[in-house]
């Protein structure tokens, strides 16, 4: 019996601690509820009411009327707050790249004739180091606003909202909860870097060197230079003026074939990455992949992405500088995940890579278990050496590896006929403001002591405006 009593007592305490909704109003963008915050006044009213029924004295009647009036006043005030108080947030300046400043303006509008004693903002945004959560108060029939800002230090797709506004009535018995469902995505592109020359494919030659071993040489209209005629060159490629001037046949050298495809494959296995903060191997890898895509697109090549991260991401090869934005949008939200082994990723990528494509793998992994999968991709295209590896040296990111471990693994790749280069953390030099100047507030002080804004962040469209007043309905 004692255990049963304790069980019921625990359930009762848990029940009274949980907020109970007594009124609700919904529309597309906001959900408004009135919840019981403290149950003691309700229990007191019940006891006094039963007292009056059993012994209808004047004291019992006055006590019941007083408590009932307080409860009714608390509910009516909460209804007025629910209808007359609202919050709003407006995105004034948006971030586009790492280093940009994001700024919001937050409003609290009180249209009632009573002051708002306390209003608590609870923000569910996921931008690192940023929140608008705070507590405010407002006088009757007024509007207050303030600003929140942060400097974006990390790439990714982030969300502003949803968010919640909690408002208390003067008696502290009930609470109004307004859940604003509108959400705005913020895309922060990864930074770009200047890479050393040896990490760029097709280096050291111009024209029709056929870097991707195309089965048939594509004819382009862009002639870069001339060279001596060799047996097998088409006669239509002979440059007659140079041949006449030099006395020997010369042929025109054309620009590289525009149909060449390059697949960039980053390694998103969390077991392979090392380092902490924004300089870890994963962030550097994404920067390297984005920078390689930019360089290859500038060479008039078709660039695609295959990434096996939390979700498998495929960007089909396309040409043109505008394709860079598609690649950056795909790279921005990707993060390493456990169990996404590089070997499995290469096996899935094998079906995408055609026989005349080049695959560039970017990884910090020094484990040899993925070499067989990479070698199969090379052999399936009829030629070795058409898969290249950019090997991020784990030691440069603080990993505890044997001395010269990266150099030893480089030699192993060379034995397999795979071209590879070692990239260390200090080899990557970020380019500031490739997408435009870094956007943040900058001020200068004039000779009179006045502060003048020299630069402002990027303006942005506000979040969706609050919807029209909802149709109120009481929860039964």
N, C-alpha and C positions, 0 to 999 in steps of 0.2 A: 504493500500500500504506500509506503514511504517513497519507494522508487517511482511508482506511478505518479505520485504527487509532484516529485521533482521534475519528472518528464513533462507533465502538463505545465508546470511553472516555467520551464525553459522555453517551451513552445509559445506560451503566452507572452513572455518577454520578447522573444524574437518577432512575434506578430506585431506588437505595439511599436517596436523599433523601426519596422519597415514602413516607408511612406505609403499612405493609402490615398488613391486618387478619388476625389469626390466630385470633380467637375472637369470636363475636357472640351477643347475646341481645336479642330484640325483644319488645315488647308494644305495646299501643295508645298509650301515652303516653311511653314512653322507649325509646331505642335505645342499647344498651350494646355497646361493642366494646373489644377489647384489640389495640393496634397496636404494631408494632415501632418504637421510637424511635431506636435505634442498632444498626447491623448489624455493627459491628466484633467484638463477642463471638461472633456466629454464624460469621463468617469465621475467627476464631481457633480456634474449636472444630473447624471443618472441617479446617483445616490440621493441628492436633494429632492429630485422629482419623486422617487419612491418614498422618501420621508414625508413629503407633502400628501401623497395618497394615503399613507398609513395614519398620519397625524396632521391634518390640514390646519396648521397654525399659521399665524401671520409671519412668523420668522421663516418658516419653511417656504411660504409663498414668495416672500421677498427674495430669499436666497435663490429659488428656482428662476424667478423672473430676471434677477441680476445675471446669473450665469447664462441663462438662455439668451439674454440680450447681448452679452459679450460674444457668444458664439455666432449669433446672427450678424452682429456688426463686423466680426472678423471675416465672415463669408462674403458679406456685401462689399467690404473694402477690398477683399481679394478679387472679386469680380470686377470691380472698378479698375484695379491695377492691371488685371489681365487684359482689359480692353483699352486702357489709356496709356500704358507704359510699353515702350518697345525699344529694342536695340537695333543697331545697324553698324555695319563695318564696310568701309570703302577702300579698295586698293588704289592708292594714289600713284605709287611708283613700283614697277615690276622689275624683277631680276631676270637677266637673260644668260649671264655667264658668271662663273666664279669670280667674286670680288664686287659684284653689283650690290647696290643697297635696295632693300625692299622696305616700303613704308605703307602703313595703313592708317586710316582715320576712323576712330570708333566713336559712335554716338550713343547717348542715352536720352531718349525723349520721354518726358513726363507731361501728359496732357490732362492729368487729373488736377483737382483742387487741393490735394493733400501732398505733402512731401514724400519722397521715397527715402525711407530711413536707411535701407541698405539694398544694394543690387550687386550680385556677384556674377562676373563673367567667367565662364569655364570654356577654354579653347581646346579643340581637338585637332588643331593643325599639326602637321608632322614635319615642319621645317626645323632643322637642327638649331637649337639655341634660340627659338623664337616662340613667343606666346603672347596673347592679349589678356590672359587671365588676370583679373584684378577685382577689387571691391570698390564701389562708388556709391555716392548719395546725390540726390538731386532735389531742388526746391520744387514747389508746386508750379505747374504750368511753365516749365523751363526745359531747355535742351543744353546738355553739356557734351563736350567732345574732347578727345585727346588723341595723341598719335603714338604708334608703336613702330619700331623699325629695327632692322638687323642687316648685317652684311652677309651675303650667302657665301659660305666657305666650302660647299660640297655640291657636286653635280647630282642630278637626279630629277625625278618628277615628284613634286611635293604638292600637298593639298592645303589650301586655306579653308578651314571649316571641315565639318559642321561645328557649331558652337552652341553654347547654352547660356541662358540668362536666368538667374534665380533671384526672386524679389520677395522680401518679407513684408508682412502687414504689421501695423503698430503693436498688436497684442502678442505677436510671436507664436500664434497657435497654428496658422496655416502658412503655406508657402506657394508662390506662383512660380512655375517652371516653364520657361519658353525655350523650346529646342528649335533652332534655326537650321534647316536642312541644306541650305544652299552651300555649294562647295565650288572652289575655283582652283584649277590645276596650274601650278607654276613649273615650267620646264627650265632647268638650269643646265646649259650645255657644258660638256667637259672642256677643260682647257686644251689648247694646242701647244705644240712644242717644235723647236727646231732640232731635227735629228742629224747625227753625223752622216756624212756622205756614204759611208760603207753600208749603212742599213737600208739604203734605198735601192730597190731592184732596178735593173736595166741601166745601171750606171756605166760610165766610161765609154759609151758608144752612141752614135747618132744614126738616124735613118733606119734603113730596112735591115737591121741586124737580126730581125726575127727573134726577139727575146723569148717568146713563148712557144717556139717550135711549131708554128702553125703548119698544117699539112699543105696548104696552098697560100702563097703570099698574096695578101690583099693589096690591090692597087689603090693608092690614094692620089690626090691631086696636088699634095704639098711636097715639092721637091726641095731638099735641103742643100745638097751639094752634088758633086760628080765623082766618079771613080773609074779606074781602068776597066775596060771590058774583059769579061771572063767568059769562056765558052758556056753556053746555056742561057745567057742573058737575052731577053726578048729584043728584037731589033727596034721595036717601037720605043724602047727606053734610051736609045742612043741620043746623046746630046751633040748634034751635028756641028754647032759652032765651036765647041771646045775640041771636038775631034779634028776639025779642019785647022784650028789654030795650033794644036800640039802635034799633029801628024799621026796620032794613034787613036783608035776608037775609045771613047769614053761614054759611060751611061749615067743617067740621072739616078740619084739616091733619093728615095721617097721617105716621108715621115713614117714613124712606126705605125703598124696596122691598128686602125681604130677599133677593130673588133676584139681586141685582146681582153680577156676577163681575168681579174685578180680576185681571189677569195681571201679575205682576212679572217683568221680564226683565233680569237682570244681564248685563253684557258681560264674558265671560271670555277674550277674545282677549289673549294675553300681549303683543302688539305695542302695545296701547292703554294698558297700565298703567305707571305710573311710581312712583318713590319707593322707599325702602329701609326695612327693619325692619318693625315691627308697625304703622307709620303709613303704609304705602304705600296707593296708591289702591285696590288690590284688597281689602285688609282693610276699609278704610272703606266700600267699595261693599257688601260683605257685611253690614256693620253697618247700613247704610242700608236695605238690602232687608229685613233681619230686623225693623228698627224700623217700616218701612212696613207690613209684614205684621201686626205687633201692633196698630198704630193702626187699620188697616182692619178687622181682625177685631173690634175693640172697637166699630166702627160697624155691626156686624151685616152685614157684606159677606162674600161668598165670595171667598177669595183663593187663587190658584194661582201656581205657579212654573214658568218654563221657562228652563233654563240649558244653554247649549252650552259645557261645559267639557271636561275630559279625556274624560268620557262625557256623553252627552245626558241631562239630568235633567228629568223632568216630574212636578210635583205638581198633581193636578187640584184645581180650586177647591172649597173646603168652607167651611162656617161654623163658628163656635164657637171659644172660647179653646183647647180641646184640640187643634185643628188647628194651632196655632202650633208645637207640639212636632214635628209631622210636617215642617213647613217648616224648622225649625231643624236637624233631623236631616238633611234633604236639603242644606242650605247648608253644614253644618259641614265635610264632606270636599272641597268643591269648590275647585279651584285653576285658575288661568289656564293655558292650553295654547296652543302655537303653531299657527297655521293655522285656529283657530276664529274666523273673521271674523264680525263683527257682522252684516254683510249676509246671509251664509248662515244665521245663526241666526234672523234675522227672517223670512227666507223659509220656514224650517221651522216657525216659530211661527205663521205665517199660517193653517195648517190647524187650529190649536187655538182661535184666537180667534173667538168668535161675533160676530154683528152687534150685539149689545147689550152687549158687554164693553168694559171699559176696559183699555188696555195702558199700563203705566208702565215705561219703559226707563231704566235707571241705567247710565251709561257715562261714562268720561273721554275718549272719542274725539272729536276735532275734525275728523275726515275726513268729507267729504260723501258718500262712496260708499254709505253705508247709508241715506241720506235717502229714496231712491226706494223701498226695501223698506218703510220705515216708512210712507211716504205711501200705498203700495198697501194696507197693512193698514187705514188710516183710510178710504180710499175704498171698500174692499170692504164696509164696514159701513154705507155710505150716509150718512156724515157725516164732516166734517173736524173735527179738534180733539179726537177721542176717543182719541188716543194722546198721552201726556204724556212728557216727558223730564226726568229729573233729571241735569243735566250737572255732573260733577265737574270742577272747574277744575284742569287739570294744573299750572298755575303754582303753586298752593298746595301741591303735593307736590314741588316742586323741579324740575319739567320745564323745559327750555330752549325756551320758546315765545315768539312775538312778544307784545309788550304788548297787553293787551285782546283776546287771541285768543279767549277764551271769550265775551266780550261780542259780538264780531263773529259768532261761530257762533250765538249766541243770536238775533241779528237774522235770520240765514239761516233758522233754524227758524221764526221768526215769519212770514217771507215764505211759508213752505210751509204755514202754517196750523196749526202744531204748538205746543201750549203747552209751555213749558220754563222751568226755573229753574236758576240756577247755584248749586252747593253747593261751598263751600270747606272745607278741612280744619278750620279753626277753628270752622266752624258746627256740627260734630258734637261733642256733649258726652255722653260715655259715662255710662250709669246703672250704678252699682256695686251688685251683688247683686240684680238683678231676680229671678233664680231662687232667691233665698234669700241670706242673708248669706254673704259670701265666707268660705270654709271653710279655715282654717289654724290652726296653733298660735299662741295668744297667752297670755302669762303676765303675772302681776302679782306684785310682791314685798310681802309683809306687813311689819309693823313689826318682826317678829323676824328678818327676813332670809330667810324661807321663800318659795320660788317656788310659786305656785299657778296652775294652768291655768285661764284664763278661757274659752277657746274651743278646741275640738278640730276637726280635719277630719272630713269625712263618713266614717262607717264603711262598709266594703264587704265583700262576700263574698270569701273567699279563692279563689285559683286552684284548679283541680281538684287534689284530693289525689293523691299518687303512687299508681299502680295497684298491685295485688297483685304480689308478686314474680314476675317473668317466668319463663317456661319456658326454661331455659338450653339452648343447643345450640351445638356447636362447628362453626365454618365449615370445610368440607372444603377 
